[in-house]
Amino acid sequence: MIDFKNELNDGQYAAVTSTECPLLVLAGAGTGKTRVITYRIAYLIKVCGIQPDNILAVTFTNKAAEEMKTRLFGLVGPSAYSVWMGTFHSICLRLLRRDGHLVGLQGGFGVIDQDDRLSLMRSVVKDLKIDHKKYPPKQYMHRISWFKNTKPYVDSMPPDAATFHRLDEVFNEYQHRLDQQYLIDFDDMLALTIRMLQANPQTRDHYRSIFKYILVDEYQDTNGIQFLFLQLLSGENGKICVVGDDDQSIYGWRGADIRNILEFDKHFSGVETVKLTDNYRSTADILARANSLINNNRMRKGKELVPFVKEEGTVEYRSAMNEAAEAEFVTSTIEKYMEEGHSLKDTAVLYRTNAQSRNFEVNLNKKGIPYKVIGGTAFYQRREIKDILSYLRFFDNAYDTVSFARSLKFPGRGIGDGTIEKLRRYSISNGMNLLEGTKNMGGSLSANMRRGLEGYVRLMDHLAGLGKVSDMVNDIIEMTEYKEYLKKFESKEEAEKRAGNIDELFNAAVAFEEANPDGTLTDFLATTSLTTSTDEDTGDRVSLMTIHSAKGLEFDVVFLTGLENGLFPLHSSIDEPEQMEEERRLCYVGVTRAKKHLYVTNAENRIIYGKRNMTTRSYFLDEMGFKEPEWFRAKSPSFANSKVNVKKPGNKKSGGSTGKAGKRVQHEKFGEGIIISVSGDGASEKAEVFFKDAGGLKKIVTSFLTFLD
C-alpha cells in the first residue's frame, strides 16, 4: 500500500492529490518532478479508481517514458503498461495508426527517418534543377520542418514562397513523393493528428472520453502546436496537469514557447498552481549560485530552490589563460577525482557550443581518460544499422523507394541508381508496389542484374515466412553476408566495431519482443524512428556535452566551461533581452546539473575564427557572485583563480635578468600584459607579451616595459 502522505513532501503531495482541475506544477531543478508524475498516476489508479487506459502521460524523450513506466510498475504493478505513455510523436503515431484514414493516410503508411528524408530532398532539388550549392537540400529540409510545426501547415495552407528560393515548389514535390510512397515524416505525426482532431469533432470527443486525465512532462519546452494538441484533447476545463520549470525553458531556438507555461492559467479555467522548491540534488552552495543567477530574469513565475542536502560541496571558479589551459585544468581535476575513487560516469564537462569539445578531447586522450561526446551519431543513425533497417522498412512498406534503393545497394548487387529508377517507374506506371514491379520486370534485365534481384526477392519472400522481428534481423544479416561485406571495405578494427553494432541491433529486437509480446514489425520500426542519441547509455566514462544535451541529467562533478561574453552568452543574444534570458536559463540548467562539486571556468583569450583574441568575463559570473580575478596570474602558469593575490605595481625598468615568463608588465601604448616567453639577452632581450586590452601577443624589447611585480 502506498503511503502518499508520508512518501511525499507537502508540495509533492499537493501536486499528486489535486486531480479535478487544470493544474500547473512548477517543479524546480532536482525537486522530484518524475516522482510527482508517477505518484500522481498511481494516486489516480489506486485512490481515485481511474482505469489506467484513461490516463495519458506525455514525455519529451523515450528514455523519460521508459523511466516513468519502470517507476510506475514499482507502484501499481502491471497496470503501468496500460497507461498511454510516450512522447508527443509516439502518441500521435498511435492515433494516426488508428484513424489516419481521416486525413488521407493509407493503413500501412511508414515513417521516413531523417537521413532518408535528406536523400529524398536531394533528389527533389536535383530534379527541379535547383543549384544545390547555392540552395542546399538541408536548408529546404529545415525550413519545411519548421513550417510543419506551425498552425498554417496544420490548417493545410501552403508555405510562403517568398521566404526561400522556390520553397513552395520544393515543398509540393517533396510531399508528392512522400504520398507516392505512403510515407510521412517526423513532423507530420503531430501536425496530421491535430488536423484530424480539428476536422473531426466526433473523433476528438472520442479521444477526450478516453483521455480523462492528461499529464505532461517538461511543459516549458512545448511549442505552439504541441499546446494546441493538448488543448484539443483536454478542452478548456479538462483534467490536465502540466509539470515544468519556467527557469529551464531553453529551446526557444527550435520553437519552444515559454508563454505556454507562463500563461497556462489564461488558456484553462480554474487553474491551481503548485510550486516545488525542495531540491534533493545539489548542495546549498551550488543552489545559492543558481538562485543568484536566475533571479536576474524577468520572464518567470519566481521561486527559490531550497537545499535538502546538508553536506557541503565544492564551488570553484577558475580563469584560465587560454582554452588549452582551461582544458588542462579540467583534465587534471578529473584525474584527482579518479585517484580518489570517483566513477567517471559521475563526471560531466559542459559547454555552450559543440566546437568547444576539441580541447577537452585532446587532453583526455593524452591522459588516457575514457570519455563520450554526447550528441554524436545516434545508434539508429549509424550507417550499418540503417543498412539492415532498410530491408525491414522495405519489407514493411513495399512503396518505400528510399529503403528499396538502400537495401538493393548495400551490400552491392551490381544494381545502380539507373536500374533502380527504371524499377520505380515501371512499378508506378503498372500500378504495382516496388516488390511486385521488381518481380515482374526482372526478366528484361541483364543476367547479372537478374541474379542480384533474384537473391533480393528470395530474401523478401523468406522474411514473409518469419513471425519474429529478431529472426528477421538475424536472417537479413546472415543471408546478405553483411559482416563479410564489412570486412572487405573496412579496417579490421572498424569492421569489428560495426559488426558489434549490428549484434546490438539484434539485441534491441529481442528486447523489443520481451517488452511488447504483441508488437509488430511496424511497431519496432516506429521505435527506431523515435529514438535519439540522448536515449543511449554512456557507460563508465566522462561525459562531454553541450548544456542543451545535459538537460534532465545530473552528475556528482560538473565543469561548466567557457563563461565568456560572446561565447556564453552568445554574442547574438547580448542585445536581445528575451534571448539573453534564455541564455541565462541555460546557464542555470548547467549549474543545477551538479550534485556535489561545481567548477566554473573561462579563458582569458581564445582562438576565434583562426585568430587569438582577448575575451571578457561572462556577465553570468558576476550574477553568480564570482569575483573577477586580479588579472592575470596564479601559482600555476596555466590559469588564474578568483582568490589570486598580485603585488602592487612598481616602477622598475627591466635589466635583462628581470624578463621572465609570467611577469606582469606595463607598456605605455598597449597597457597591462603578461610575459609569455623571452629570447635574447642584454640590450637585445625581447619578450613575447600578451596584452589584456590590446588584443593579443606582441614581441617587444624588454627595455620598453615596466615590470609590475
Phi, psi and omega per residue, in radians:
M1 nan 2.326 -3.120
I2 -1.479 2.223 3.073
D3 -1.661 1.471 -3.041
F4 -1.020 -0.696 -3.060
K5 -1.129 -0.717 -3.055
N6 -1.621 -0.286 -3.128
E7 -1.610 -0.037 -3.141
L8 -2.255 2.638 3.012
N9 -1.376 3.092 -3.016
D10 -1.069 -0.766 -3.138
G11 -1.144 -0.758 3.117
Q12 -1.099 -0.725 -3.131
Y13 -1.101 -0.721 3.109
A14 -1.108 -0.689 -3.136
A15 -1.200 -0.595 -3.115
V16 -1.301 -0.647 -2.977
T17 -1.695 -0.150 3.085
S18 -1.496 1.504 -2.927
T19 -1.836 -0.244 -2.933
E20 -1.857 0.386 3.102
C21 -2.660 2.857 3.021
P22 -1.048 2.325 -3.031
L23 -2.258 2.274 3.032
L24 -1.881 2.048 3.102
V25 -1.877 1.924 3.073
L26 -1.551 1.739 -3.023
A27 -1.814 1.835 3.121
G28 -1.115 2.892 -3.130
A29 -0.989 2.302 3.067
G30 1.250 0.341 -3.082
T31 -1.725 0.078 3.041
G32 1.561 0.719 -3.105
K33 -1.174 -0.652 3.112
T34 -1.126 -0.659 3.084
R35 -1.073 -0.749 3.140
V36 -1.087 -0.796 -3.098
I37 -1.121 -0.808 -3.106
T38 -1.183 -0.700 3.121
Y39 -1.204 -0.591 3.104
R40 -1.122 -0.745 3.094
I41 -1.111 -0.749 3.120
A42 -1.073 -0.688 3.124
Y43 -1.105 -0.757 3.125
L44 -1.063 -0.694 -3.089
I45 -1.346 -0.868 -2.993
K46 -1.402 -0.672 -3.050
V47 -1.727 -0.756 -3.068
C48 -1.535 -0.203 3.104
G49 1.266 0.417 3.133
I50 -1.374 2.372 3.081
Q51 -1.170 2.383 -3.098
P52 -0.963 -0.633 -3.096
D53 -1.384 0.101 2.994
N54 -1.754 0.185 -3.108
I55 -2.049 2.281 3.092
L56 -2.029 2.157 3.089
A57 -2.099 2.111 -3.060
V58 -1.899 2.219 3.124
T59 -2.042 3.056 3.133
F60 -1.784 -0.283 3.092
T61 -2.378 2.721 3.065
N62 -1.121 -0.618 3.141
K63 -1.057 -0.758 3.121
A64 -1.115 -0.692 3.130
A65 -1.111 -0.766 -3.138
E66 -1.145 -0.692 3.111
E67 -1.094 -0.741 3.127
M68 -1.117 -0.757 3.125
K69 -1.047 -0.737 -3.138
T70 -1.103 -0.803 3.129
R71 -1.132 -0.732 -3.113
L72 -1.140 -0.655 3.103
F73 -1.030 -0.665 3.115
G74 -1.148 -0.388 -3.124
L75 -1.650 -0.699 -3.019
V76 -2.154 -0.009 3.133
G77 1.328 -2.640 -3.052
P78 -1.005 -0.353 3.105
S79 -0.998 -0.428 -3.113
A80 -0.998 -0.589 -3.044
Y81 -1.434 -0.054 3.067
S82 -1.646 -0.199 3.092
V83 -1.259 2.402 3.028
W84 -1.283 1.884 -3.063
M85 -2.421 2.278 3.117
G86 2.943 -3.054 3.105
T87 -1.309 2.899 3.054
F88 -0.891 -0.805 -3.040
H89 -1.246 -0.679 3.137
S90 -1.198 -0.644 3.087
I91 -1.136 -0.809 -3.134
C92 -1.107 -0.639 3.116
L93 -1.094 -0.663 3.090
R94 -1.110 -0.710 -3.140
L95 -1.182 -0.677 3.130
L96 -1.206 -0.558 3.074
R97 -1.099 -0.539 -3.122
R98 -1.463 -0.785 -2.969
D99 -2.259 0.360 -3.110
G100 -1.081 -0.371 3.115
H101 -1.063 -0.401 -3.138
L102 -1.207 -0.322 3.068
V103 -2.067 0.438 2.993
G104 1.477 0.241 3.135
L105 -1.506 2.464 3.039
Q106 -1.317 2.682 -3.067
G107 -1.038 -0.584 -3.085
G108 -1.786 0.538 -3.076
F109 -1.094 2.643 3.104
G110 -1.945 3.048 3.123
V111 -2.079 2.090 3.130
I112 -1.395 2.359 -3.136
D113 -1.517 3.067 -2.965
Q114 -1.123 -0.740 -3.126
D115 -1.165 -0.753 3.118
D116 -1.162 -0.561 3.091
R117 -1.128 -0.692 3.106
L118 -1.158 -0.690 3.095
S119 -1.069 -0.729 3.112
L120 -1.118 -0.715 -3.139
M121 -1.150 -0.667 3.084
R122 -1.044 -0.723 3.138
S123 -1.125 -0.705 3.133
V124 -1.109 -0.833 -3.124
V125 -1.068 -0.723 3.131
K126 -1.127 -0.821 -3.091
D127 -1.180 -0.471 3.095
L128 -1.512 0.075 3.086
K129 1.002 0.755 3.071
I130 -1.677 2.392 3.122
D131 -1.151 1.844 -3.034
H132 -1.229 -0.313 3.095
K133 -1.381 -0.672 3.120
K134 -1.359 -0.634 -3.131
Y135 -2.228 1.454 -3.037
P136 -1.078 2.497 3.083
P137 -0.956 -0.599 3.139
K138 -1.105 -0.588 3.106
Q139 -1.109 -0.770 3.109
Y140 -1.106 -0.719 -3.116
M141 -1.073 -0.784 -3.122
H142 -1.167 -0.701 -3.119
R143 -1.194 -0.662 3.100
I144 -1.209 -0.669 3.090
S145 -1.080 -0.774 3.117
W146 -1.074 -0.777 -3.124
F147 -1.073 -0.682 -3.112
K148 -1.223 -0.191 3.063
N149 -1.788 0.523 3.096
T150 -2.178 2.811 3.131
K151 -1.085 -0.698 3.124
P152 -0.965 -0.700 3.127
Y153 -1.191 -0.716 3.091
V154 -0.997 -0.635 -3.126
D155 -1.527 0.261 3.051
S156 1.141 0.463 3.073
M157 -1.520 2.656 3.121
P158 -1.362 2.795 3.083
P159 -1.237 2.764 3.119
D160 -1.320 1.934 -3.079
A161 -1.087 -0.402 -3.069
A162 -1.312 -0.251 -3.055
T163 -1.350 -0.397 3.121
F164 -2.814 2.624 -3.040
H165 -0.886 1.976 3.053
R166 0.948 0.605 -3.103
L167 -1.060 -0.671 -3.111
D168 -1.125 -0.697 3.124
E169 -1.146 -0.800 3.142
V170 -1.083 -0.766 3.135
F171 -1.056 -0.829 -3.106
N172 -1.099 -0.734 -3.135
E173 -1.208 -0.703 3.094
Y174 -1.048 -0.816 3.125
Q175 -1.130 -0.679 3.125
H176 -1.047 -0.745 -3.114
R177 -1.243 -0.611 3.023
L178 -1.072 -0.804 -3.134
D179 -1.086 -0.704 3.132
Q180 -1.028 -0.619 -3.059
Q181 -1.704 0.141 -3.103
Y182 0.968 0.808 -3.128
L183 -2.092 2.677 2.904
I184 -2.212 2.816 3.060
D185 -1.810 3.093 -3.032
F186 -0.986 -0.740 -3.081
D187 -1.229 -0.443 -3.135
D188 -1.153 -0.505 -3.026
M189 -0.950 -0.876 -3.100
L190 -1.319 -0.794 -3.078
A191 -1.098 -0.757 -3.124
L192 -1.211 -0.582 3.094
T193 -1.135 -0.762 3.101
I194 -1.108 -0.749 3.108
R195 -1.017 -0.721 3.137
M196 -1.117 -0.773 -3.111
L197 -1.213 -0.637 3.141
Q198 -1.204 -0.688 -3.036
A199 -1.472 -0.210 -3.046
N200 -2.311 1.456 -3.107
P201 -0.948 -0.627 -3.141
Q202 -1.137 -0.721 3.106
T203 -1.152 -0.732 3.103
R204 -1.059 -0.798 -3.139
D205 -1.148 -0.581 3.098
H206 -1.071 -0.805 -3.129
Y207 -1.271 -0.539 3.036
R208 -1.083 -0.632 3.139
S209 -1.244 -0.451 3.093
I210 -1.387 -0.887 -3.077
F211 -1.544 1.357 -3.094
K212 -1.287 -0.486 3.122
Y213 -2.295 2.220 -3.097
I214 -2.094 2.335 3.061
L215 -2.181 2.415 -3.109
V216 -2.258 2.189 3.103
D217 -1.608 2.688 3.079
E218 0.910 0.803 -3.031
Y219 -1.095 -0.451 -3.127
Q220 -1.142 -0.265 -3.102
D221 -1.718 0.123 -3.128
T222 -1.324 2.607 3.067
N223 -1.798 -3.016 -3.039
G224 -1.100 -0.764 -3.082
I225 -1.399 -0.422 3.006
Q226 -1.154 -0.709 3.046
F227 -1.063 -0.766 -3.136
L228 -1.066 -0.718 3.095
F229 -1.020 -0.813 -3.134
L230 -1.156 -0.696 -3.141
Q231 -1.130 -0.694 3.124
L232 -1.136 -0.659 -3.104
L233 -1.355 -0.528 -3.029
S234 -1.729 -0.539 -3.014
G235 1.348 2.988 -3.063
E236 -1.144 -0.560 -3.068
N237 -1.903 0.312 -3.059
G238 -1.152 2.818 3.136
K239 -1.576 1.282 -3.098
I240 -1.913 2.327 3.118
C241 -2.095 2.077 3.102
V242 -1.936 2.359 -3.101
V243 -2.100 2.212 -3.130
G244 -3.003 -3.113 -3.116
D245 -2.389 1.952 3.133
D246 -1.059 -0.418 3.120
D247 -1.368 -0.098 3.120
Q248 -2.096 0.466 3.073
S249 -1.451 1.827 -2.973
I250 -2.244 0.267 -3.077
Y251 -2.083 0.561 3.094
G252 -1.045 -0.565 -3.114
W253 -1.152 -0.313 3.091
R254 -2.001 0.323 2.985
G255 1.900 -0.143 3.118
A256 -1.095 2.467 -3.062
D257 -2.099 1.886 -3.099
I258 -1.078 -0.376 3.140
R259 -1.131 -0.397 3.108
N260 -1.012 -0.694 -3.132
I261 -1.544 -0.615 -3.126
L262 -1.219 -0.509 -3.080
E263 -2.000 0.439 -3.118
F264 -0.978 -0.709 -3.090
D265 -1.267 -0.144 3.077
K266 -1.493 -0.326 -3.053
H267 -1.813 -0.284 -3.141
F268 -2.253 2.598 -3.062
S269 -1.619 2.492 3.053
G270 1.170 0.625 -3.075
V271 -1.236 2.359 2.949
E272 -1.811 2.590 3.126
T273 -2.180 2.308 3.075
V274 -2.163 2.288 3.091
K275 -1.846 2.261 3.062
L276 -1.826 2.042 -3.058
T277 -2.157 -0.212 3.128
D278 -1.297 1.936 -3.070
N279 -1.630 2.155 -3.098
Y280 -1.773 0.125 -3.030
R281 -1.792 -0.934 -2.876
S282 -1.875 2.735 3.086
T283 -1.305 2.888 -3.034
A284 -1.068 -0.687 -3.087
D285 -1.198 -0.572 3.073
I286 -1.189 -0.779 -3.125
L287 -1.158 -0.560 3.109
A288 -1.082 -0.722 3.105
R289 -1.155 -0.734 -3.116
A290 -1.112 -0.808 3.131
N291 -1.090 -0.742 -3.134
S292 -1.077 -0.666 3.142
L293 -1.190 -0.954 -2.963
I294 -1.275 -0.324 3.095
N295 -1.132 -0.219 3.100
N296 -1.398 -0.162 3.103
N297 -1.472 2.563 3.110
R298 -1.773 -0.570 -3.103
M299 -1.466 1.347 -3.123
R300 -2.800 2.746 3.093
K301 -1.315 -0.582 3.106
G302 1.667 2.102 3.049
K303 -2.916 2.737 3.099
E304 -2.061 2.213 3.083
L305 -1.267 2.360 -3.113
V306 -1.974 2.185 -3.073
P307 -1.282 2.298 2.989
F308 -1.611 -0.572 3.141
V309 -1.233 2.247 -3.068
K310 -1.677 -0.389 -3.097
E311 -1.206 2.735 3.131
E312 -1.470 2.620 3.106
G313 -2.096 -2.858 3.129
T314 -2.099 2.236 2.993
V315 -2.285 2.016 -3.123
E316 -2.314 2.510 3.036
Y317 -2.008 2.251 3.112
R318 -2.204 2.275 3.085
S319 -1.874 1.932 -3.076
A320 -1.568 2.758 3.134
M321 -1.157 -0.691 -3.126
N322 -2.686 -3.129 -3.065
E323 -1.149 -0.536 3.113
A324 -1.203 -0.738 3.109
A325 -1.145 -0.632 3.072
E326 -1.042 -0.797 3.136
A327 -1.156 -0.627 3.101
E328 -1.083 -0.766 3.126
F329 -1.078 -0.806 -3.141
V330 -1.039 -0.821 -3.090
T331 -1.143 -0.763 -3.128
S332 -1.139 -0.607 3.106
T333 -1.210 -0.685 3.071
I334 -1.077 -0.722 3.089
E335 -1.006 -0.711 3.135
K336 -1.077 -0.766 3.131
Y337 -1.180 -0.605 3.080
M338 -1.072 -0.770 3.139
E339 -1.100 -0.484 3.127
E340 -1.501 -0.003 3.061
G341 1.643 0.190 3.122
H342 -1.272 2.512 3.083
S343 -1.347 2.400 -3.131
L344 -1.129 -0.545 -3.102
K345 -1.190 -0.184 3.086
D346 -1.652 0.246 -3.093
T347 -2.153 2.360 3.129
A348 -2.377 2.444 3.002
V349 -1.908 2.068 -3.068
L350 -1.930 2.516 3.128
Y351 -2.577 2.882 -3.062
R352 -1.375 -0.675 -3.087
T353 -2.203 2.633 -3.116
N354 -1.031 -0.592 -3.069
A355 -1.069 -0.375 -3.107
Q356 -1.254 -0.223 -3.042
S357 -1.212 -0.425 -2.952
R358 -0.988 -0.851 -3.103
N359 -1.109 -0.631 3.097
F360 -1.189 -0.708 3.102
E361 -1.072 -0.777 -3.130
V362 -1.035 -0.815 -3.101
N363 -1.213 -0.697 3.109
L364 -1.148 -0.675 3.086
N365 -1.094 -0.740 3.122
K366 -1.005 -0.696 -3.093
K367 -1.522 -0.063 -3.129
G368 1.211 0.487 -3.139
I369 -1.622 2.087 -3.117
P370 -1.183 2.508 -3.129
Y371 -2.613 2.885 3.065
K372 -2.351 2.223 3.035
V373 -1.493 1.845 -3.127
I374 -1.268 2.409 -3.104
G375 1.729 0.124 3.031
G376 -1.314 -2.787 -3.101
T377 -1.125 2.136 -3.138
A378 -1.227 2.694 -3.053
F379 -0.939 -0.862 -3.062
Y380 -1.354 -0.020 3.055
Q381 -1.787 -0.014 3.119
R382 -1.245 2.508 -2.976
R383 -0.943 -0.836 -3.072
E384 -1.172 -0.573 3.114
I385 -1.219 -0.744 3.122
K386 -1.128 -0.579 3.093
D387 -1.066 -0.865 -3.117
I388 -1.169 -0.716 -3.137
L389 -1.129 -0.494 -3.129
S390 -1.078 -0.592 3.075
Y391 -1.130 -0.778 -3.133
L392 -1.155 -0.723 -3.126
R393 -1.111 -0.733 -3.132
F394 -1.228 -0.680 3.094
F395 -1.064 -0.651 -3.119
D396 -1.322 -0.464 -3.099
N397 -2.550 1.667 -3.035
A398 -1.299 0.111 3.027
Y399 -1.768 -0.030 -3.049
D400 -1.375 1.677 -3.069
T401 -1.122 -0.721 -3.093
V402 -1.085 -0.825 3.136
S403 -1.192 -0.616 3.085
F404 -1.033 -0.845 -3.112
A405 -1.136 -0.768 -3.100
R406 -1.148 -0.761 -3.101
S407 -1.197 -0.497 3.075
L408 -1.282 -0.528 -3.007
K409 -1.652 -0.327 -3.092
F410 -2.293 1.922 -0.120
P411 -1.155 2.739 -3.065
G412 -1.150 2.563 3.107
R413 -2.223 0.308 -3.101
G414 1.308 0.371 -3.109
I415 -2.055 2.073 -3.074
G416 -1.724 -3.073 -3.097
D417 -1.077 -0.611 -3.131
G418 -1.094 -0.775 3.127
T419 -1.172 -0.704 3.127
I420 -1.077 -0.700 3.114
E421 -1.149 -0.658 3.084
K422 -1.089 -0.746 3.126
L423 -1.105 -0.696 -3.137
R424 -1.118 -0.839 -3.109
R425 -1.150 -0.688 3.123
Y426 -1.075 -0.766 -3.117
S427 -1.109 -0.775 -3.119
I428 -1.137 -0.811 -3.084
S429 -1.157 -0.411 -3.136
N430 -1.807 0.189 3.086
G431 1.133 0.547 -3.106
M432 -1.979 2.752 2.935
N433 -1.344 2.993 -3.005
L434 -1.156 -0.585 3.126
L435 -1.211 -0.756 3.080
E436 -1.081 -0.762 3.133
G437 -1.092 -0.692 3.118
T438 -1.112 -0.740 3.121
K439 -1.112 -0.661 -3.074
N440 -1.398 -0.625 -3.047
M441 -1.546 -0.319 -3.029
G442 -0.898 -0.598 -3.078
G443 -1.133 -0.363 -3.098
S444 -1.603 0.059 -3.122
L445 -1.706 3.019 3.140
S446 -1.153 2.851 -3.098
A447 -1.047 -0.738 -3.134
N448 -1.120 -0.753 3.126
M449 -1.148 -0.694 3.123
R450 -1.061 -0.736 -3.140
R451 -1.075 -0.743 3.125
G452 -1.102 -0.737 -3.128
L453 -1.240 -0.604 3.138
E454 -1.105 -0.738 3.090
G455 -1.112 -0.675 3.122
Y456 -1.123 -0.805 -3.138
V457 -1.130 -0.679 3.106
R458 -1.049 -0.722 3.124
L459 -1.091 -0.791 -3.135
M460 -1.112 -0.706 3.099
D461 -1.145 -0.627 3.113
H462 -1.126 -0.748 -3.137
L463 -1.069 -0.545 -3.138
A464 -1.113 -0.382 -3.135
G465 -1.608 0.029 -3.117
L466 -1.794 2.578 -3.126
G467 -1.866 -0.403 -3.046
K468 -1.823 2.429 3.121
V469 -1.088 -0.703 -3.123
S470 -1.093 -0.652 3.079
D471 -1.134 -0.666 3.105
M472 -1.084 -0.830 3.138
V473 -1.039 -0.855 -3.124
N474 -1.032 -0.804 -3.065
D475 -1.263 -0.539 3.038
I476 -1.099 -0.792 3.128
I477 -1.052 -0.768 -3.092
E478 -1.242 -0.838 -3.018
M479 -1.270 -0.443 3.080
T480 -1.582 -0.122 -3.071
E481 0.914 0.812 -2.994
Y482 -1.133 -0.660 -3.133
K483 -1.173 -0.620 3.078
E484 -1.172 -0.650 3.086
Y485 -1.054 -0.724 3.119
L486 -1.081 -0.706 -3.099
K487 -1.125 -0.466 -3.126
K488 -1.303 -0.513 -2.989
F489 -2.060 -0.032 -3.109
E490 -2.192 2.752 2.986
S491 -1.117 2.843 -3.107
K492 -0.991 -0.809 -3.100
E493 -1.128 -0.765 -3.123
E494 -1.165 -0.706 3.132
A495 -1.103 -0.702 3.134
E496 -1.157 -0.677 3.122
K497 -1.123 -0.794 -3.134
R498 -1.187 -0.654 3.085
A499 -1.105 -0.648 3.077
G500 -1.118 -0.648 3.076
N501 -1.110 -0.691 3.118
I502 -1.123 -0.699 3.078
D503 -1.070 -0.659 3.130
E504 -1.182 -0.539 3.059
L505 -1.108 -0.720 3.074
F506 -1.079 -0.754 3.092
N507 -1.040 -0.686 3.132
A508 -1.104 -0.668 3.122
A509 -1.149 -0.710 3.109
V510 -1.126 -0.777 3.127
A511 -1.084 -0.670 3.102
F512 -1.060 -0.766 -3.130
E513 -1.148 -0.628 3.100
E514 -1.138 -0.721 -3.098
A515 -1.412 -0.386 -3.071
N516 -2.331 1.330 -3.081
P517 -0.953 -0.550 -3.134
D518 -1.758 0.174 -3.083
G519 -1.205 2.550 -3.129
T520 -1.822 3.015 3.051
L521 -1.041 -0.704 3.117
T522 -1.033 -0.714 3.118
D523 -1.138 -0.739 3.130
F524 -1.081 -0.790 -3.136
L525 -1.117 -0.571 3.090
A526 -1.104 -0.657 3.134
T527 -1.160 -0.625 3.132
T528 -1.229 -0.529 3.130
S529 -1.283 -0.458 -3.006
L530 -1.754 -0.079 -3.122
T531 -1.460 2.410 3.116
T532 -2.100 3.011 -3.096
S533 -1.099 -0.454 3.140
T534 -1.294 -0.128 3.095
D535 -1.528 -0.032 -3.018
E536 -1.719 2.648 3.126
D537 -1.345 2.482 -3.110
T538 -1.713 -0.186 -3.140
G539 1.284 -2.986 -3.101
D540 -1.580 1.432 -3.112
R541 -2.735 2.804 3.093
V542 -1.147 2.402 3.106
S543 -1.704 2.155 3.013
L544 -1.872 2.220 -3.086
M545 -2.846 2.769 2.968
T546 -1.233 2.794 3.138
I547 -1.131 -0.575 3.072
H548 -1.016 -0.716 3.139
S549 -1.231 -0.402 -3.097
A550 -1.432 -0.185 -3.117
K551 -0.915 2.256 3.124
G552 1.548 -0.106 -3.116
L553 -1.821 2.932 3.073
E554 -2.585 2.621 -3.085
F555 -2.520 2.606 3.070
D556 -1.098 -0.744 -3.069
V557 -2.107 2.196 -3.138
V558 -2.267 2.318 2.996
F559 -1.895 2.003 3.117
L560 -1.785 1.887 -2.881
T561 -1.947 2.891 3.026
G562 1.222 0.609 -3.115
L563 -1.391 1.371 -3.114
E564 -2.340 2.429 3.083
N565 -1.087 2.314 -3.058
G566 1.778 -0.496 3.072
L567 -1.881 -0.824 3.078
F568 -2.670 1.654 0.192
P569 -1.306 2.697 3.083
L570 -1.072 2.601 -3.108
H571 -0.996 -0.699 -3.083
S572 -1.188 -0.236 -3.079
S573 -1.686 -0.334 -2.940
I574 -1.057 -0.648 -3.119
D575 -1.710 0.181 3.132
E576 -2.038 1.821 -3.022
P577 -0.908 -0.803 -3.101
E578 -1.187 -0.705 3.110
Q579 -1.176 -0.637 3.111
M580 -1.116 -0.663 3.098
E581 -1.160 -0.639 3.097
E582 -1.179 -0.681 3.070
E583 -1.058 -0.704 3.125
R584 -1.151 -0.701 3.080
R585 -1.091 -0.648 3.122
L586 -1.129 -0.729 3.082
C587 -1.089 -0.712 3.087
Y588 -1.040 -0.741 3.084
V589 -1.054 -0.762 3.127
G590 -1.052 -0.806 -3.135
V591 -1.075 -0.770 -3.038
T592 -1.406 0.092 2.969
R593 -1.352 -0.342 -3.034
A594 -1.456 2.310 3.103
K595 -1.635 -0.813 -3.032
K596 -2.163 -0.670 -2.999
H597 -2.301 2.121 -3.138
L598 -2.144 2.206 3.063
Y599 -2.084 2.172 3.139
V600 -1.956 2.228 -3.051
T601 -2.289 2.753 2.941
N602 -2.557 2.950 3.095
A603 -2.012 2.375 3.139
E604 -1.229 -0.478 3.027
N605 -2.536 2.654 -3.024
R606 -2.628 2.535 3.071
I607 -1.338 2.143 -3.133
I608 -2.260 2.130 -3.098
Y609 0.913 0.743 3.042
G610 1.463 -0.049 -3.140
K611 -2.143 2.500 3.098
R612 -1.455 2.228 -3.084
N613 -2.259 2.553 2.979
M614 -1.182 2.593 3.098
T615 -2.039 2.929 2.988
T616 -2.077 2.562 -3.136
R617 -1.009 2.503 3.079
S618 -1.102 2.467 3.041
Y619 -0.965 -0.523 -3.051
F620 -1.174 -0.434 3.125
L621 -1.120 -0.798 3.099
D622 -1.117 -0.691 -3.113
E623 -1.167 -0.438 3.077
M624 -1.553 -0.060 3.104
G625 1.534 0.295 3.081
F626 -1.544 2.031 -3.106
K627 -1.257 2.593 3.115
E628 -1.194 2.286 3.122
P629 -1.177 2.521 3.071
E630 -1.187 1.970 -2.909
W631 -1.015 2.145 0.474
F632 -2.714 0.187 -2.883
R633 -1.935 2.699 2.953
A634 -2.476 -3.111 3.131
K635 -1.067 -0.639 3.075
S636 -1.487 2.449 3.090
P637 -1.221 -0.173 -3.054
S638 -1.514 -0.603 -3.065
F639 -2.661 2.791 3.079
A640 -1.950 2.663 3.064
N641 -2.143 3.055 -2.996
S642 -1.285 -0.111 -3.112
K643 -1.884 0.192 -3.046
V644 -1.136 2.498 3.051
N645 -1.940 2.287 -3.112
V646 -2.153 2.430 3.131
K647 -1.151 2.701 3.123
K648 -1.235 2.610 -3.114
P649 -1.020 2.514 3.063
G650 -2.053 -2.951 -3.103
N651 -2.190 0.232 -3.027
K652 -1.279 2.245 3.034
K653 -1.386 2.702 -3.119
S654 -1.217 2.601 3.068
G655 -2.340 0.667 3.098
G656 1.554 -1.115 -3.059
S657 -1.263 -0.329 -3.114
T658 -1.455 -0.214 -3.111
G659 -1.418 1.567 -3.112
K660 -2.200 2.620 3.082
A661 -1.012 2.361 3.125
G662 1.746 -0.256 3.136
K663 -1.254 2.404 3.049
R664 -1.487 2.357 -3.063
V665 -2.357 2.897 3.095
Q666 -2.228 2.412 3.059
H667 -2.194 2.437 -3.030
E668 -1.126 -0.425 -3.141
K669 -1.738 -0.774 -2.998
F670 -1.631 -0.170 3.101
G671 1.473 -2.651 -3.043
E672 -1.431 2.486 3.135
G673 -2.684 -3.082 3.132
I674 -2.363 2.397 -3.135
I675 -1.299 2.237 3.104
I676 -1.652 -0.737 3.122
S677 -2.702 2.831 -3.109
V678 -2.303 2.458 3.070
S679 -2.387 2.658 -3.120
G680 1.361 -3.080 3.103
D681 -2.676 2.989 3.131
G682 1.062 -2.434 -3.089
A683 -1.196 -0.361 -3.117
S684 -1.671 0.107 -3.132
E685 -1.119 2.264 3.109
K686 -2.132 2.565 3.122
A687 -2.103 2.425 2.987
E688 -1.578 1.998 -2.995
V689 -2.033 2.374 3.031
F690 -1.752 2.024 -3.098
F691 -1.672 2.305 -3.051
K692 -1.095 -0.809 -3.010
D693 -1.766 -0.283 -3.090
A694 -1.532 -0.061 2.974
G695 1.452 0.672 2.979
G696 2.499 -2.930 -3.076
L697 -1.457 2.441 3.046
K698 -2.483 2.493 3.105
K699 -1.730 2.143 -3.003
I700 -2.404 2.460 3.022
V701 -1.082 2.287 -2.985
T702 -1.139 -0.374 3.141
S703 -1.174 -0.258 3.108
F704 -1.615 0.126 -3.089
L705 -1.948 2.547 2.993
T706 -1.848 2.216 -3.095
F707 -1.526 2.358 -3.048
L708 -1.724 -0.202 3.068
D709 -2.641 nan nan
